[in-house]
Amino acid sequence: MEIRLRPIGVVESGLPEEGPRVDRRTFVSTVRIFDEFSAGLKGIEEYSHVFVIWFMDRVKETRITLKPWGLEDMPEVGIFATRFPPRPNPIGLTVAEIVSVEPPRLRLRNLDAWTGSPILDLKPYDVLDIVQRPKMPEWLKRFLKIK
Amino acid sequence: MEIRLRPIGVVESGLPEEGPRVDRRTFVSTVRIFDEFSAGLKGIEEYSHVFVIWFMDRVKETRITLKPWGLEDMPEVGIFATRFPPRPNPIGLTVAEIVSVEPPRLRLRNLDAWTGSPILDLKPYDVLDIVQRPKMPEWLKRFLKIK
C-alpha cells in the first residue's frame, strides 16, 4: 500500500541549513499556503499555537534504532522512541506559535523546518493536546535538564 | 510534487465505524507495527504518551472551509482552523496514552482511529509539546465547555 500526499504549502523562510546555528525557540519562519488551499486558513488566527505537519524532504536515510545525537553514552533506542529525522516516513511534527496570519502566509515561531520544506497539514493546538506530566526516559530528561 | 509514504503499521482494533458510540477517552485500541519496523518501538514504554500520525483512509472528500459539526450556528472556518477529516491531506494526529507495549503491538488509550487505519509514524510526547494556556476560538471553547 502506498499513500500519496501533496504539499499544501512551503516553508518560504525557515531555519538555514548552513551557517551559524539559530535558536528555533525565538526564530520566526514564514510559511506560504498554496493559493488553492489558502482559504483554509480562515479563523486560524483565533488560536495561539498550531501543529505543523511537514515533510523532511532532505532525509535520505532510514534508521530503525539509533543512539540519540549519536552519543556513545546514550542507550540504543528505537526510532519511534525519538523525534529524530531518519524515520521510515520522514514526517516532521512541530508545535509552533502563531505570530501573524496574512493569507496566504503565516509567520510561526519555533518551527524547526528548513527553507523549502513542504507543508502537509496544519492543525490547531487545543487543550486536549496538553499532557500535564508526561513520563519521559532518563536520557531525554538528562538532555533537557529536567528532574 | 507528490510525496509517497508507506504505512509502518495498522490499527488492529480501533474505534468501530458502526454501532453504539464509544468514548475514545477510555477506549483502548491495539496498534500493530509491521515486523520490519517493530524494533523501532524499543524504549517507547519509557514515555507515557505518544503522538500517533495516521492516515484517514476513509475520507473521500476535501473541504477548504466548513461549519464545525455542520451546525448552522457555527461560524464558517477554514479546514486548517479545525481538526475535521476532509482535509487536503487526510492525516490524523492524536495524542494517545500508552497502556502497554508488547512489540510488535501497542495498546493505546484515546486513539480516535478506526480499525484498519494505516499508521504513518509514532512520535513520543515530551514537555516541549505542552502549551500551558493555548488560545482557542469561542466556538471551540463553547463546544468543550471551557471559559
Interface residues (C-beta under 8 A of the other chain):
Chain A: M1 E2 I3 R4 L5 R6 P7 I8 I33 E36 F37 A39 G40 L41 K42 G43 I44 E46 Y47 S48 H49 V50 F51 I53 F55 D57 I64 T65 P75 E76 V77 G78 I79 F80 A81 T82 R83 R87 P88 N89 I91 L93 V95 P118 L120 D121 L122 K123 P124 Y125 D126 V127 L128 D129 I130 V131 Q132 R133 P134 K135 M136 P137 E138 L140 L144 I146
Chain B: M1 E2 I3 R4 L5 R6 P7 I8 I33 E36 F37 A39 G40 L41 K42 G43 I44 E46 Y47 S48 H49 V50 F51 I53 F55 D57 I64 T65 P75 E76 V77 G78 I79 F80 A81 T82 R83 R87 P88 N89 I91 L93 V95 P118 L120 D121 L122 K123 P124 Y125 D126 V127 L128 D129 I130 V131 Q132 R133 P134 K135 M136 P137 E138 L140 L144 I146
